[in-house]
């Protein structure tokens, strides 16, 4: 071992060189912008096309959009949707989903159901936090789905716009179906474009 | 196949040749061009076509180009002629068909998402196939929906006026309940006269509707076709054994659909002689009992005075212990068993094996004893076959059908459709003798209204007329001259005039009927409840066989004496040996060879020859205390037999009454143990229908609650009693039956049995026939005859558990009377009368019924409220032990 090397070693030992060397990264990061995202306290901005929790939507006049046509159930590749429909007692000849279940534990978030929906009653939201103590609560029923839809109405609409499902509320009326009238209660006036 | 099928099946139509798409095709003359094209395997779209009826030509889809014509022609209404050159494909045809779809679609609401037919809609398929994307001049009809019918909703906005519903109703079923009516500028299908639909509610119009214009009220809005699981099964309401699709979702039956549908519209018209694939009201709308809330879900055990729910294990232990105890103390003959013929063949087989090999007793019987046994015994004795010799095809192609004592349109609607086809297509002459104005009588060429209870006399008259007019078949009769002489001697004292006056007919009508029957090349006799459920039923069936014999109709193809059964598997019950006198395969219980075979197969000693009791005897022995334990599977003697039989007292004396049923029946309420059984939709098995076809019953859904298939319970019971049965499924039992009765299943085809009367005619016929033609007219001092029988909308007591059928035909609790009688007695609909018979009196309301003959009154046998059945006297047949209790004399007074 030469004198130079020895001197260098002694000097490094005296000045705690290794420690300073190791701490270099730490000190460097003191002046960096932090990368860690403080998840529960901070929320990420999510793109409009994001496929999150499914929600059911209502029209502006608070009527349920869903007509219980079961096409979402047919489209679902993981078979997590179950729809039971019946006739709306107050508006004869109007079909609606009396029960609607989505087993979100089975859902693969493919968005096919939203695409299949002829009345744009289903939409995906930016909600993705499903953690729970009880797995059974992950079987979303109709009430829960409408709650999600209501709470995340803006996101749901943005999703539909982003996926070219719906332009805006006015134009989306074109998608709605006109139902045959009932003997019991003529509730609907003849649609504008038909009269 | 064709515009009109050849009316006479013996005459072959001439053959013609034509060119279709460059290929030469041979076809029969006079058939529709569409049929010729479809027989080559090419499918041209058509929405108003169905092979079961004549082409109507309203949809304009089946266009083809015929050389020499400028515009496309409709192939369904065009007749195929020799030398035609036809093109079925091409862009011009595609565009023409697309125009036709657009025309239909432009007045069709696009409410597919809310329509029940979505995904099962021909218009939808056509629009998709032809790429119809935009519609100019679309308009809406805004017709209110007709929801007045109890089972069907008519949404005429969706109607495409194809008239399939009207055609099937008028042409195939001959009910003619629908019509077109122009209302609000549109042609609409309405019930006749635009009244609420009141028909047989068979729902075949619903089945053939290619769009969602006619919808099923039971499944409306609930599910889409693709959501349901479809299981092919056999209907368990009557002996017709119709095939049907049970559509289920999870553990719920949503609807029942039929093989008849717009989906299979291509077929050979001649094929319909084996059945057109439709269903009746019971099959299509009577499914709701399967998942009814009244179903038993847990075994019930009597504790003190009450039936309380108990676990299976505890219940089975109790049952086995008590049966074993009774057998030890009182011997095996203190145990008896009854089973319903609504069980599958496998279960019936297992039941008799359980009784004979498990309990070692021969006290067993099935509900075939309530009537069918009369026919079986007569047929077995005389012809050696023990079932109806003819199938539906024979019935359809018959030239003469003698329907006697059978309201076949009500009891077996699909067998009736066969007779209707015989009338319509094959121009058969149908002679109907009945004591009510029946629907088949209205369609028949020779309807006769007879006095109630004189069916036997009518047969006497027909035999006498055949002898008098010398309509005998020499060849047949000369083989057994002694027998014929004996028959002649036995019938010598008969006088047609006397019989005519007693039955309310004319001498000529007997002569005419006998002549038509004897001279037709294929004559079929159909006798049912009016014969086999009435006193003297056994002798009357033998007399009908005599009639068929002397006119040469025995053993001739397409001829024979037939019956229809009320329950789906009465024939199976008899074939499986669920009767003290029969072993499986209809072998007599006394037949040593058969006994050895069965004993060897089961590895047991069978109960001694001469032991055993049938239904009536079992009930008698229950009353006397000889029988101490009764095992009842699906039967309900308490609600079936009149009070005079004192069934309640008989059952009260029992030490152990085990009832196994899907529902808590009247008998079940008296039981010590009630075991919940599955219905046919929850188990596998087979039914044997009235033609002798063995039809599959398939499990459509999981068992309701803790109910278990009958065979499973019986296997558990047998193993508890020390047998070593290893049946894991109904299939295992089937394998055993196949070994014991080779050829029984016969791949679901009716086994052709050739009836031979030679042995019967040469041995002791003379002695037997001597007393046969001494029928006495029913003599009653009372002016009215009360008849009880089945109605179209119900079957036994089972259908009363189906809310849909109750909605269609509720128990009015009223006696049905002829309007003229009511007028004479000064009665109005709903007024109260006092009904008195030899057995008691009853106060009840009355209602008008045109189908009830004067001097008679009718009450459906399905209802016991008010207890009309208790007015009946029971008459037990000496030979067959069949109880008859469906007719009695009554006095009606205004109350």
Interface residues (C-beta under 8 A of the other chain):
Chain A: X67 X68 X69 X70 X71 X73 X74 X83 X84 X85 X86 X87 X92 X93 X94 X95 X118 X119 X177 X178 X179 X180 X181 X182 X183 X190 X191 X194
Chain B: X109 X110 X111 X112 X113 X114 X118 X119 X138 X139 X140 X141 X142 X143 X144 X145 X146 X147 X155 X157 X158 X220 X221 X222 X223 X224 X226 X227
